[in-house]
């Protein structure tokens, strides 16, 4: 397999995995929140996932067995590089916190994947989550900013 083909295959797998796990997460507590949808759109944009393909996959996943989606998602996740695994779990955390708190079923879902399935250290996930939150909410003003602010009276 050529490097280009491998990169395309890995990107397709990454997109498929994050889509499946996002789908399961937003349905975990039985109610899909508008903020979860909004963060899903930001996730798609940030991760350079084809938005139309994402929408199609979300519709198709509605008719599939959730346990099959989970097993396929986790199997695909295990094939990814550790950095990609951490990034996906961090995205799940960002989305789960969309409404201001993480529902117990959402936490159990995320914990089952990052701890039981992947044995990822929580601090790596939290650090990546903080990074993703900064992407979602860049600072308006920073005391360490290089740019000068000029006030005129």
ABEGO torsion letter per residue (X at the ends): XBAAAAAAAAAAAAAAAAAAAAAAAAAAAGBBBAAAAAAAAAAAAAAGBBAAAAAAAAAAAAABBAAAAAAAAAAAAAABBAAAAAAAAAAAAAAAAAAGBBBAAAAAAAAAAAAAAAGBBAAAAAAAAAAAAAAABBBABBAABABBBBBBX
